[in-house]
Amino acid sequence: MIATTETIWEGFHGRLKQFILRRVPDEQDTEDILQEVFLKIHLHIDTLRNEQRLESWIYQITRNAIADYYRTRRETGHLPDALLLPQLPAEDMLNDAVRELIPCVRAMVNSLPDEYRQALLLTEYEGLTQKAMGERLGLSFSGAKSRVQRAREKLRHMLLDCCHFEFDRLSRIIDYHPNCQSC
């Protein structure tokens, strides 16, 4: 028997909804994820080579959709580019909080391990693309991206450990308060 989206809906709708509900507490989000799963099934049913693997294929799509749901809703502490970029706006465009933080950020960047410091300096301060940085350092593109992401994450943690930031609605720093005496 050839599986169609309709037969899959009839056979799996209830079970998939319960599967998602056990992992996503909101009923409306569960419905949205379920619809996304069936859309993916409908669009990619022709890629299924072995119908005996249909159920595992469907549940893998569902697990991926749940992971995507949480990934897109994950709270991240975004640090404004004004702290990292060397081409800062005109001095009169910076607020006092950012102006005070620039030397601290530079000191934190300098205190990073060599590989991460180098990644940030090349991409954020010298303006190289991650691909160009990877070529210069003999890294694959994905390796260069990972290194820059890890460096940014380390810097973000250093900043958030040091200070509590207040942001405006455009994610610009409007004020900060040191969390410790060494900041």
Secondary structure, 3 states (H helix, E strand, C coil): CCCCHHHHHHHHHHHHHHHHHCCCCCHHHHHHHHHHHHHHHHHHHHHCCCHHHHHHHHHHHHHHHHHHHHHHHCCCCCCCHHHCCCCCCCHHHCCHHHHHHHHHHHHHHHHCCHHHHHHHHHHHHCCCCHHHHHHHHCCCHHHHHHHHHHHHHHHHHHHHHHEEEEECCCCCEEEEEECCCCC
